[in-house]
Amino acid sequence: MVPLALGNATAILTGRALGAGLAARARQVCRHGLLLGMAVAAALSLTLWLAAPQLAALYTSDAEVQAAATPLLALVAVYHLADALQGVAVNALRGYKKSAVPMVIYVVALWGLGLGGGFALGLSDALGPARGAAGFWIAAIISLGLVAVLVALYLQRVSRSAIRHSRES
């Protein structure tokens, strides 16, 4: 939720800067939002990774369930990094009033690669032995990582274009 909140704030401040005709300031806001979002996500992910066994123990006293949950929590920690990047970047793009391209990226990557990859890794032996829940988390990490990179690259392109356009005006 922290990266989502930072993304929302980044969108508002980006839109405000663009409304004032300050494209370079909007780009700076995006950069700061992304850096802060990733710093917070890294700290939270590291905490989740290191505390996975203790967190699993908070939810169940069954040793088998704890043993199954601990590696999944470690995967969630990795997932959180990609989620934070895409969450801030896509909201920053909303500040630029750009939402169609991110939507296509999400549909293709999450529904195609994420869900299809989850089935292939989790339930079938198409890519090695079925990995169960871990397979779905691995596919989710890969697909959301791809989303994060593509949305961040699109944000970079959009922000550069806005600066070029403001200089031409």
C-alpha positions in Angstrom: 0.0 0.0 0.0 2.9 2.4 0.6 4.0 2.3 -3.1 0.4 2.8 -4.2 0.1 5.8 -1.9 3.4 7.2 -3.3 2.2 6.5 -6.8 -1.0 8.4 -6.1 1.0 11.4 -4.7 3.3 11.2 -7.7 0.4 11.3 -10.1 -1.1 14.4 -8.4 2.2 16.3 -8.2 3.1 15.3 -11.8 -0.2 16.6 -13.1 0.1 19.7 -11.1 3.6 20.4 -12.5 2.4 19.7 -16.0 -0.6 22.0 -15.5 1.7 24.7 -14.5 3.8 24.1 -17.7 6.7 22.7 -15.8 7.5 19.5 -17.7 11.1 19.3 -16.3 9.6 19.5 -12.8 7.1 16.8 -13.6 9.9 14.5 -14.7 11.8 15.3 -11.5 8.7 14.5 -9.4 8.4 11.1 -11.2 12.1 10.4 -10.6 11.8 11.2 -6.9 8.5 9.2 -6.6 10.2 6.2 -8.2 13.3 6.4 -6.0 11.3 6.8 -2.8 8.9 4.0 -3.8 11.8 1.6 -4.6 13.7 2.5 -1.4 10.6 1.8 0.8 9.8 -1.4 -1.2 13.4 -2.6 -0.8 13.3 -2.1 3.0 9.9 -3.8 3.2 10.9 -6.6 0.9 14.1 -7.3 2.9 12.1 -7.3 6.1 9.6 -9.7 4.6 12.4 -12.0 3.2 14.3 -12.1 6.5 11.1 -12.5 8.7 9.3 -15.0 6.5 9.6 -17.9 9.0 8.5 -15.8 11.9 5.5 -14.4 9.9 4.5 -17.9 8.8 4.6 -18.9 12.5 2.3 -16.0 13.4 -0.5 -17.5 11.2 -0.2 -21.2 12.0 1.4 -23.5 14.5 1.5 -26.4 12.0 5.1 -27.0 11.1 4.2 -28.3 7.6 2.2 -25.3 6.7 5.0 -23.0 8.0 7.5 -24.9 5.9 5.3 -24.5 2.8 4.5 -20.8 3.5 8.1 -19.6 4.2 9.4 -19.9 0.7 6.2 -18.4 -0.7 6.6 -15.4 1.5 10.2 -15.0 0.2 8.7 -15.0 -3.3 6.2 -12.3 -2.2 9.1 -10.2 -1.1 10.6 -10.3 -4.6 7.2 -9.7 -6.1 6.8 -6.5 -4.0 9.8 -4.9 -5.7 8.3 -5.2 -9.1 4.9 -4.2 -7.8 6.3 -1.0 -6.2 8.0 0.0 -9.5 5.0 -0.5 -11.6 2.6 1.0 -9.0 4.5 4.3 -8.9 5.3 4.4 -12.6 1.7 3.7 -13.8 0.4 6.4 -11.5 2.9 8.9 -12.7 1.7 8.1 -16.2 -1.8 9.0 -15.1 -0.4 12.4 -14.2 0.6 12.7 -17.8 -2.9 11.5 -18.8 -1.4 8.3 -20.4 -3.3 5.1 -19.6 -4.0 3.2 -22.9 -0.4 1.9 -23.4 -0.1 0.7 -19.8 -3.4 -1.1 -20.1 -2.2 -3.0 -23.1 1.1 -3.8 -21.3 -0.9 -5.1 -18.3 -3.3 -7.2 -20.4 -0.6 -8.9 -22.4 2.0 -9.4 -19.6 -0.3 -10.3 -16.7 -3.0 -12.2 -18.5 -0.7 -13.8 -21.1 2.6 -14.4 -19.5 1.5 -14.3 -15.8 -1.5 -16.5 -16.0 -0.2 -18.7 -18.8 3.2 -18.9 -17.2 1.5 -19.7 -13.8 -0.3 -22.6 -15.4 2.8 -23.8 -17.2 5.0 -23.5 -14.1 2.5 -24.3 -11.4 0.2 -27.0 -12.8 1.9 -28.6 -15.8 5.2 -30.2 -16.6 5.7 -28.2 -19.7 8.7 -26.3 -18.2 9.9 -29.0 -15.8 8.1 -30.5 -12.8 5.0 -28.7 -11.7 5.9 -26.3 -8.9 2.4 -25.7 -7.4 1.8 -22.3 -5.8 5.5 -21.4 -6.2 5.1 -21.7 -10.0 2.3 -19.2 -10.0 4.3 -16.8 -7.8 7.4 -17.2 -10.1 5.2 -16.4 -13.2 3.7 -13.5 -11.4 7.1 -12.1 -10.5 8.3 -12.5 -14.1 5.2 -11.0 -15.6 5.0 -8.1 -13.2 8.7 -7.5 -13.5 8.2 -7.2 -17.3 5.2 -4.8 -16.7 7.3 -2.7 -14.3 10.2 -2.3 -16.8 7.9 -1.6 -19.7 5.8 0.9 -17.8 8.9 2.6 -16.4 10.4 2.8 -19.9 7.2 4.3 -21.3 7.2 6.8 -18.5 10.7 7.8 -19.4 9.7 8.3 -23.0 6.5 10.2 -22.1 8.4 12.5 -19.7 11.1 13.2 -22.3 8.6 14.0 -24.9 6.8 16.4 -22.6 10.0 18.3 -22.0 10.8 18.4 -25.7 7.2 19.6 -26.4 7.4 22.3 -23.7 10.7 23.6 -25.2 9.1 23.9 -28.7 6.1 25.8 -27.3 
